[in-house]
Amino acid sequence: MAIGRRTRAGLWFAIALACFLLITCPSFMLFTAWTSAITLAEANQRYPGQVDPNWRGVADYHGRPNEWGLGTIAENPVGFAACSVVLCLAFACSMFCAYRSHRLSRERRAEPDG
């Protein structure tokens, strides 16, 4: 069974939206939190007595220290690089699928009726 251009455009759009919502947004949130993580020494200076010495890294959420289990970028460069690659690839996939959807919609509009 052949799939029409309108259906294919909708499928490409659905894939783009799913990729963006399920992969790009969560990896962006992880990426931004990772870039703001601080070391235990710096956290102890900012928040004396509030930081557990067993934490790997510290995230500052609205002025309160919280444990950041992934450590800082310097402590876990491979994990940060993997997160960055996933973010870039997911964003590129979302943009490609959105482009394909737009191109198919534009081709459908350019077709003569009949």
C-alpha positions in Angstrom: 0.0 0.0 0.0 1.4 3.3 -1.0 1.6 6.1 1.5 0.6 9.6 0.3 2.8 12.6 0.6 0.5 14.1 3.1 0.8 11.0 5.3 4.6 10.9 4.9 4.9 14.6 5.8 2.8 13.9 8.9 5.0 10.9 9.8 8.2 13.0 9.4 6.7 15.7 11.6 5.8 13.1 14.2 9.3 11.6 14.2 10.8 15.1 14.5 8.6 16.0 17.4 9.2 12.7 19.2 12.9 13.0 18.7 12.9 16.6 20.0 10.7 15.9 23.0 12.1 12.5 24.0 15.8 12.9 23.3 16.8 16.5 22.6 15.0 18.2 25.5 16.2 15.8 28.2 19.8 15.7 26.9 19.8 19.6 26.8 18.6 19.7 30.5 21.3 17.2 31.4 23.9 19.2 29.4 23.0 22.5 31.0 23.0 21.1 34.5 26.3 19.5 33.9 27.9 22.7 32.8 26.9 24.4 36.0 28.1 21.6 38.4 30.8 22.7 40.8 33.4 20.8 42.7 33.2 19.9 46.4 35.9 22.3 47.4 34.1 25.2 45.7 30.7 24.1 47.2 32.2 24.0 50.7 33.4 27.6 50.3 30.0 28.7 49.1 27.9 26.6 51.4 29.9 25.8 54.6 28.5 22.8 56.4 25.7 22.0 53.9 27.6 19.7 51.5 28.1 16.0 52.1 31.8 15.0 51.6 30.7 11.8 49.8 29.1 13.7 46.9 30.8 13.5 43.5 29.7 17.0 42.4 27.4 19.7 43.5 24.6 21.4 41.6 23.4 24.8 42.8 19.6 24.9 42.5 18.2 28.3 43.5 20.9 28.9 46.1 20.7 25.5 47.7 23.4 22.8 47.1 22.2 19.4 45.8 24.1 16.3 44.9 25.1 16.0 41.3 26.0 12.3 40.9 27.7 12.7 37.5 30.5 14.9 38.8 31.9 17.9 37.1 33.0 18.0 33.5 36.7 17.7 34.5 35.9 14.6 36.6 33.8 12.9 34.0 34.9 14.1 30.5 33.8 11.0 28.7 30.2 11.2 30.1 30.0 14.9 29.2 31.3 14.2 25.7 28.7 11.4 25.2 26.0 13.7 26.5 27.1 16.4 24.0 27.2 14.0 21.1 23.7 12.7 21.9 22.4 16.3 22.2 23.9 17.3 18.8 22.8 14.2 17.0 19.2 14.4 18.4 19.0 18.0 17.5 20.3 17.3 14.0 17.8 14.4 13.6 14.9 16.6 14.7 15.9 19.4 12.2 16.3 16.8 9.4 12.9 15.3 10.0 11.3 18.7 10.2 13.0 19.7 6.9 11.7 16.5 5.2 8.2 17.1 6.5 8.3 20.7 5.2 9.7 19.7 1.8 7.0 17.0 1.3 4.3 19.5 2.3 5.7 22.1 -0.1 5.9 19.5 -3.0 2.3 18.5 -2.3 1.2 22.1 -2.6 3.1 22.6 -5.8 1.5 19.6 -7.5 -1.3 20.4 -10.0 -4.7 19.0 -8.9 -6.0 16.0 -10.8 
